[in-house]
């Protein structure tokens, strides 16, 4: 779930950079959220199934 969220946010970020050129602060915020979602995905994925 978190990996999918990270991918979606990354695609949105790329589109914003290439097409819409929105404010740099918003672009960086999307990148930070995507990185956090990516990290959470791998941290939760390392737990043994119960």
Backbone as XML, in Angstrom:
<?xml version="1.0"?>
<chain id="A" units="angstrom">
  <residue number="1" name="UNK">
    <atom name="N" x="0.828" y="-1.196" z="0.000"/>
    <atom name="CA" x="0.000" y="0.000" z="0.000"/>
    <atom name="C" x="0.866" y="1.252" z="0.000"/>
  </residue>
  <residue number="2" name="UNK">
    <atom name="N" x="1.874" y="1.282" z="0.868"/>
    <atom name="CA" x="2.713" y="2.468" z="0.959"/>
    <atom name="C" x="3.593" y="2.614" z="-0.274"/>
  </residue>
  <residue number="3" name="UNK">
    <atom name="N" x="3.999" y="1.486" z="-0.864"/>
    <atom name="CA" x="4.802" y="1.559" z="-2.085"/>
    <atom name="C" x="3.972" y="2.154" z="-3.221"/>
  </residue>
  <residue number="4" name="UNK">
    <atom name="N" x="2.720" y="1.763" z="-3.311"/>
    <atom name="CA" x="1.838" y="2.333" z="-4.326"/>
    <atom name="C" x="1.655" y="3.828" z="-4.125"/>
  </residue>
  <residue number="5" name="UNK">
    <atom name="N" x="1.502" y="4.234" z="-2.878"/>
    <atom name="CA" x="1.366" y="5.653" z="-2.560"/>
    <atom name="C" x="2.626" y="6.410" z="-2.962"/>
  </residue>
  <residue number="6" name="UNK">
    <atom name="N" x="3.792" y="5.821" z="-2.682"/>
    <atom name="CA" x="5.055" y="6.465" z="-3.040"/>
    <atom name="C" x="5.164" y="6.616" z="-4.555"/>
  </residue>
  <residue number="7" name="UNK">
    <atom name="N" x="4.764" y="5.604" z="-5.297"/>
    <atom name="CA" x="4.835" y="5.660" z="-6.762"/>
    <atom name="C" x="3.890" y="6.732" z="-7.298"/>
  </residue>
  <residue number="8" name="UNK">
    <atom name="N" x="2.678" y="6.772" z="-6.781"/>
    <atom name="CA" x="1.702" y="7.778" z="-7.233"/>
    <atom name="C" x="2.214" y="9.184" z="-6.939"/>
  </residue>
  <residue number="9" name="UNK">
    <atom name="N" x="2.739" y="9.398" z="-5.749"/>
    <atom name="CA" x="3.249" y="10.725" z="-5.397"/>
    <atom name="C" x="4.461" y="11.093" z="-6.246"/>
  </residue>
  <residue number="10" name="UNK">
    <atom name="N" x="5.310" y="10.113" z="-6.567"/>
    <atom name="CA" x="6.464" y="10.383" z="-7.417"/>
    <atom name="C" x="6.017" y="10.796" z="-8.818"/>
  </residue>
  <residue number="11" name="UNK">
    <atom name="N" x="5.020" y="10.112" z="-9.369"/>
    <atom name="CA" x="4.500" y="10.462" z="-10.697"/>
    <atom name="C" x="3.901" y="11.861" z="-10.680"/>
  </residue>
  <residue number="12" name="UNK">
    <atom name="N" x="3.158" y="12.182" z="-9.633"/>
    <atom name="CA" x="2.589" y="13.529" z="-9.510"/>
    <atom name="C" x="3.695" y="14.572" z="-9.467"/>
  </residue>
  <residue number="13" name="UNK">
    <atom name="N" x="4.751" y="14.267" z="-8.721"/>
    <atom name="CA" x="5.883" y="15.185" z="-8.617"/>
    <atom name="C" x="6.521" y="15.425" z="-9.983"/>
  </residue>
  <residue number="14" name="UNK">
    <atom name="N" x="6.757" y="14.341" z="-10.736"/>
    <atom name="CA" x="7.363" y="14.469" z="-12.059"/>
    <atom name="C" x="6.474" y="15.305" z="-12.977"/>
  </residue>
  <residue number="15" name="UNK">
    <atom name="N" x="5.171" y="15.043" z="-12.946"/>
    <atom name="CA" x="4.258" y="15.826" z="-13.777"/>
    <atom name="C" x="4.276" y="17.300" z="-13.400"/>
  </residue>
  <residue number="16" name="UNK">
    <atom name="N" x="4.342" y="17.569" z="-12.114"/>
    <atom name="CA" x="4.384" y="18.962" z="-11.656"/>
    <atom name="C" x="5.653" y="19.659" z="-12.140"/>
  </residue>
  <residue number="17" name="UNK">
    <atom name="N" x="6.769" y="18.950" z="-12.090"/>
    <atom name="CA" x="8.030" y="19.549" z="-12.529"/>
    <atom name="C" x="8.011" y="19.789" z="-14.036"/>
  </residue>
  <residue number="18" name="UNK">
    <atom name="N" x="7.573" y="18.803" z="-14.808"/>
    <atom name="CA" x="7.663" y="18.890" z="-16.262"/>
    <atom name="C" x="6.533" y="19.688" z="-16.898"/>
  </residue>
  <residue number="19" name="UNK">
    <atom name="N" x="5.323" y="19.597" z="-16.352"/>
    <atom name="CA" x="4.166" y="20.180" z="-17.026"/>
    <atom name="C" x="3.705" y="21.470" z="-16.361"/>
  </residue>
  <residue number="20" name="UNK">
    <atom name="N" x="3.439" y="21.433" z="-15.078"/>
    <atom name="CA" x="2.776" y="22.564" z="-14.430"/>
    <atom name="C" x="3.735" y="23.581" z="-13.819"/>
  </residue>
  <residue number="21" name="UNK">
    <atom name="N" x="4.943" y="23.151" z="-13.469"/>
    <atom name="CA" x="5.946" y="24.042" z="-12.863"/>
    <atom name="C" x="5.354" y="24.838" z="-11.694"/>
  </residue>
  <residue number="22" name="UNK">
    <atom name="N" x="4.782" y="24.106" z="-10.740"/>
    <atom name="CA" x="4.207" y="24.767" z="-9.568"/>
    <atom name="C" x="5.314" y="25.194" z="-8.621"/>
  </residue>
  <residue number="23" name="UNK">
    <atom name="N" x="4.965" y="25.792" z="-7.536"/>
    <atom name="CA" x="5.933" y="26.340" z="-6.588"/>
    <atom name="C" x="6.874" y="25.263" z="-6.075"/>
  </residue>
  <residue number="24" name="UNK">
    <atom name="N" x="8.136" y="25.618" z="-5.902"/>
    <atom name="CA" x="9.160" y="24.663" z="-5.478"/>
    <atom name="C" x="8.828" y="24.052" z="-4.117"/>
  </residue>
  <residue number="25" name="UNK">
    <atom name="N" x="8.229" y="24.786" z="-3.241"/>
    <atom name="CA" x="7.877" y="24.264" z="-1.920"/>
    <atom name="C" x="6.904" y="23.100" z="-2.002"/>
  </residue>
  <residue number="26" name="UNK">
    <atom name="N" x="5.908" y="23.192" z="-2.862"/>
    <atom name="CA" x="4.922" y="22.124" z="-3.019"/>
    <atom name="C" x="5.569" y="20.886" z="-3.628"/>
  </residue>
  <residue number="27" name="UNK">
    <atom name="N" x="6.471" y="21.070" z="-4.579"/>
    <atom name="CA" x="7.162" y="19.943" z="-5.201"/>
    <atom name="C" x="7.978" y="19.192" z="-4.155"/>
  </residue>
  <residue number="28" name="UNK">
    <atom name="N" x="8.707" y="19.928" z="-3.339"/>
    <atom name="CA" x="9.536" y="19.284" z="-2.328"/>
    <atom name="C" x="8.683" y="18.600" z="-1.261"/>
  </residue>
  <residue number="29" name="UNK">
    <atom name="N" x="7.545" y="19.163" z="-0.948"/>
    <atom name="CA" x="6.643" y="18.532" z="0.009"/>
    <atom name="C" x="6.162" y="17.184" z="-0.515"/>
  </residue>
  <residue number="30" name="UNK">
    <atom name="N" x="5.819" y="17.111" z="-1.791"/>
    <atom name="CA" x="5.393" y="15.845" z="-2.393"/>
    <atom name="C" x="6.525" y="14.831" z="-2.355"/>
  </residue>
  <residue number="31" name="UNK">
    <atom name="N" x="7.749" y="15.270" z="-2.630"/>
    <atom name="CA" x="8.897" y="14.361" z="-2.592"/>
    <atom name="C" x="9.113" y="13.828" z="-1.183"/>
  </residue>
  <residue number="32" name="UNK">
    <atom name="N" x="9.028" y="14.684" z="-0.191"/>
    <atom name="CA" x="9.217" y="14.258" z="1.198"/>
    <atom name="C" x="8.153" y="13.241" z="1.588"/>
  </residue>
  <residue number="33" name="UNK">
    <atom name="N" x="6.902" y="13.473" z="1.237"/>
    <atom name="CA" x="5.831" y="12.529" z="1.556"/>
    <atom name="C" x="6.069" y="11.197" z="0.863"/>
  </residue>
  <residue number="34" name="UNK">
    <atom name="N" x="6.517" y="11.238" z="-0.394"/>
    <atom name="CA" x="6.785" y="10.001" z="-1.127"/>
    <atom name="C" x="7.923" y="9.216" z="-0.485"/>
  </residue>
  <residue number="35" name="UNK">
    <atom name="N" x="8.971" y="9.897" z="-0.074"/>
    <atom name="CA" x="10.108" y="9.219" z="0.567"/>
    <atom name="C" x="9.678" y="8.605" z="1.893"/>
  </residue>
  <residue number="36" name="UNK">
    <atom name="N" x="8.892" y="9.320" z="2.673"/>
    <atom name="CA" x="8.408" y="8.792" z="3.947"/>
    <atom name="C" x="7.541" y="7.556" z="3.708"/>
  </residue>
  <residue number="37" name="UNK">
    <atom name="N" x="6.651" y="7.613" z="2.725"/>
    <atom name="CA" x="5.795" y="6.457" z="2.416"/>
    <atom name="C" x="6.644" y="5.275" z="1.970"/>
  </residue>
  <residue number="38" name="UNK">
    <atom name="N" x="7.689" y="5.520" z="1.200"/>
    <atom name="CA" x="8.595" y="4.470" z="0.725"/>
    <atom name="C" x="9.312" y="3.816" z="1.902"/>
  </residue>
  <residue number="39" name="UNK">
    <atom name="N" x="9.811" y="4.622" z="2.833"/>
    <atom name="CA" x="10.507" y="4.099" z="4.018"/>
    <atom name="C" x="9.551" y="3.296" z="4.886"/>
  </residue>
  <residue number="40" name="UNK">
    <atom name="N" x="8.355" y="3.809" z="5.111"/>
    <atom name="CA" x="7.364" y="3.107" z="5.929"/>
    <atom name="C" x="7.016" y="1.762" z="5.296"/>
  </residue>
  <residue number="41" name="UNK">
    <atom name="N" x="6.930" y="1.725" z="3.977"/>
    <atom name="CA" x="6.631" y="0.468" z="3.276"/>
    <atom name="C" x="7.673" y="-0.596" z="3.600"/>
  </residue>
  <residue number="42" name="UNK">
    <atom name="N" x="8.944" y="-0.228" z="3.559"/>
    <atom name="CA" x="9.991" y="-1.212" z="3.811"/>
    <atom name="C" x="10.124" y="-1.552" z="5.292"/>
  </residue>
  <residue number="43" name="UNK">
    <atom name="N" x="9.868" y="-0.606" z="6.172"/>
    <atom name="CA" x="9.924" y="-0.888" z="7.611"/>
    <atom name="C" x="8.804" y="-1.854" z="7.981"/>
  </residue>
  <residue number="44" name="UNK">
    <atom name="N" x="7.591" y="-1.618" z="7.493"/>
    <atom name="CA" x="6.484" y="-2.523" z="7.798"/>
    <atom name="C" x="6.637" y="-3.853" z="7.075"/>
  </residue>
  <residue number="45" name="UNK">
    <atom name="N" x="7.286" y="-3.864" z="5.922"/>
    <atom name="CA" x="7.463" y="-5.084" z="5.159"/>
    <atom name="C" x="8.459" y="-6.052" z="5.777"/>
  </residue>
  <residue number="46" name="UNK">
    <atom name="N" x="9.330" y="-5.573" z="6.655"/>
    <atom name="CA" x="10.338" y="-6.429" z="7.275"/>
    <atom name="C" x="9.798" y="-7.232" z="8.433"/>
  </residue>
  <residue number="47" name="UNK">
    <atom name="N" x="8.654" y="-6.879" z="8.944"/>
    <atom name="CA" x="8.071" y="-7.628" z="10.076"/>
    <atom name="C" x="7.636" y="-8.993" z="9.619"/>
  </residue>
  <residue number="48" name="UNK">
    <atom name="N" x="7.817" y="-9.963" z="10.484"/>
    <atom name="CA" x="7.421" y="-11.340" z="10.170"/>
    <atom name="C" x="5.906" y="-11.441" z="10.171"/>
  </residue>
  <residue number="49" name="UNK">
    <atom name="N" x="5.337" y="-12.208" z="9.245"/>
    <atom name="CA" x="3.870" y="-12.366" z="9.247"/>
    <atom name="C" x="3.410" y="-13.117" z="10.490"/>
  </residue>
  <residue number="50" name="UNK">
    <atom name="N" x="2.264" y="-12.723" z="10.990"/>
    <atom name="CA" x="1.757" y="-13.343" z="12.231"/>
    <atom name="C" x="0.677" y="-14.355" z="11.911"/>
  </residue>
</chain>
